[in-house]
Amino acid sequence: MTQVDIAADRIDTYGGDAIVREVDRSGPVTFVAADFLQREGIAEPGTLERTYFRLTQRDGPDRLNLIWKDVQTVDLVRCAPDPGGSANAPHPEDPLGEYAGALPIPTGFWVAAGDDCEDPANASWRVYDGIGLFGAQSRSCRIVDVAPDGTRYVIEQTCTATYDGSERTFRDTVEVQAPRRFGLIEDGDSTMQDFNWCSPRLRP
C-alpha cells in the first residue's frame, strides 16, 4: 500500500517530503512545482531538489492519479475521514485541499494587485488560512459569521491586534472576482482593494 499525504503547502510521499512552491491548474489536471527532500533509499537526507508533480482528478473529488518526476505514477483514493462533514467537503476541483473554511478562495498568501509577491509592504499583504483573513496588523483571526450575496461575502471575524494583543470584531466584505483574485472592503473603509493569490504559504 502507498500513502501520499497531500496538503495545500506540501506533498509527503513514500520517498520523501516536498514543499509546494507553485501550482497551476488546467481543468481536472493540477501541475505542482515543489522543493523535494529525499528520505528513502539514501544513507542520509541530501539537499532540496526542484521536483514536479502532476495530479489528475478522476471519478469524483476523492480519486487522484499522481505522476511524480514524469516516471512514477500511482492512483490514490482519499482515506482520511472528513471531520467537519459536508461544510468542509473538498472543493470539486481542489486536489491539494487549498479551499477551506467559509470563503470560496484558496488558502494562502495574497498581495495587493500590482504588488510583488516576494517583498510586499506590510499594508499590501493578507493571509487566508481557512479560519480567518488577516494582515500585518492582526493575527489569530476567526470568522464567526458569513452572509453571502452573489459573489460578495460579508464576514464577521474576531482578531487579535498585533501591536497590543487586544481583541476586536471586524465586519469586512470580500468579493470573489476570479479563482485567485478577490476584492476587500475592510471595516471602516469604503474603497475596495484587490488582492491576487501568490502561494500556499501562510506567512509573508
MOWO-V8013 format. One record per residue. N is the residue number from 1. SS is DSSP state (@ for helix, = for strand, . for the rest). PSI is psi as a letter, one per 20 degrees, with the letter a starting at -180 (none if undefined). D_CENTER is the distance of its C-alpha to the mean C-alpha in whole Angstrom. Layout:
BEGIN
N;SS;PSI;D_CENTER
N;SS;PSI;D_CENTER
END
This chain:
BEGIN
1;.;p;28
2;.;p;25
3;.;p;21
4;.;p;18
5;=;p;15
6;=;p;12
7;.;r;8
8;.;h;5
9;.;j;7
10;=;q;10
11;=;o;13
12;=;o;16
13;.;r;19
14;.;i;23
15;.;i;24
16;=;a;21
17;=;q;18
18;=;p;15
19;=;p;13
20;=;p;10
21;=;g;11
22;=;q;11
23;=;p;10
24;=;p;13
25;=;q;14
26;=;n;17
27;.;c;18
28;.;j;18
29;=;p;17
30;=;p;14
31;=;p;15
32;=;p;13
33;=;p;15
34;=;q;14
35;=;o;17
36;=;p;19
37;=;o;21
38;=;p;24
39;.;h;25
40;.;q;28
41;.;j;31
42;.;q;32
43;.;g;34
44;.;q;31
45;.;q;27
46;.;c;28
47;.;r;25
48;.;p;22
49;=;p;22
50;=;p;20
51;=;q;19
52;=;p;18
53;=;q;17
54;=;p;18
55;=;p;16
56;=;p;18
57;=;p;18
58;.;p;21
59;.;l;23
60;.;r;20
61;.;i;17
62;.;j;18
63;=;p;20
64;=;q;18
65;=;p;21
66;=;p;19
67;=;p;21
68;=;p;21
69;.;k;23
70;.;j;25
71;.;g;27
72;=;p;26
73;=;q;24
74;=;q;24
75;=;p;23
76;=;q;21
77;=;p;21
78;.;p;18
79;.;h;20
80;.;p;19
81;.;q;20
82;.;o;18
83;.;i;18
84;.;j;18
85;@;b;20
86;@;h;19
87;@;h;17
88;@;k;14
89;.;q;15
90;.;q;12
91;.;p;12
92;.;h;15
93;.;l;13
94;.;m;10
95;.;h;11
96;.;i;8
97;.;k;7
98;.;h;4
99;=;p;6
100;.;q;8
101;.;b;11
102;.;i;13
103;.;p;11
104;.;l;11
105;.;q;8
106;=;q;4
107;.;q;3
108;=;a;4
109;=;p;8
110;=;q;10
111;=;q;14
112;=;q;17
113;.;p;18
114;.;i;20
115;.;r;19
116;.;p;18
117;.;h;15
118;.;h;17
119;.;m;19
120;.;q;18
121;.;q;21
122;@;h;20
123;@;i;20
124;@;j;18
125;=;q;15
126;=;q;12
127;=;p;9
128;=;o;8
129;.;j;7
130;.;i;8
131;.;g;11
132;.;r;12
133;=;o;12
134;=;r;14
135;.;b;16
136;.;h;18
137;.;i;21
138;=;r;19
139;=;r;17
140;=;l;17
141;=;q;16
142;=;o;16
143;=;p;16
144;=;i;20
145;=;q;21
146;=;p;19
147;=;n;22
148;=;q;21
149;=;n;23
150;.;c;22
151;.;i;19
152;=;q;20
153;=;o;18
154;=;o;20
155;=;q;19
156;=;p;21
157;=;q;19
158;=;p;21
159;=;q;20
160;=;p;22
161;=;p;23
162;.;h;23
163;.;h;26
164;.;i;28
165;.;j;26
166;.;q;27
167;=;p;25
168;=;q;25
169;=;p;24
170;=;q;22
171;=;o;22
172;=;q;20
173;=;p;20
174;=;p;16
175;=;o;17
176;=;o;15
177;=;h;17
178;=;r;15
179;.;h;12
180;.;k;10
181;=;p;13
182;=;q;14
183;=;q;17
184;=;p;18
185;=;o;21
186;.;q;21
187;.;p;24
188;.;i;27
189;.;r;26
190;.;i;27
191;.;p;26
192;.;p;22
193;=;p;20
194;=;q;18
195;=;q;14
196;=;q;13
197;=;p;9
198;=;g;10
199;=;r;7
200;.;i;4
201;.;q;7
202;.;k;8
203;.;q;11
204;.;none;14
END
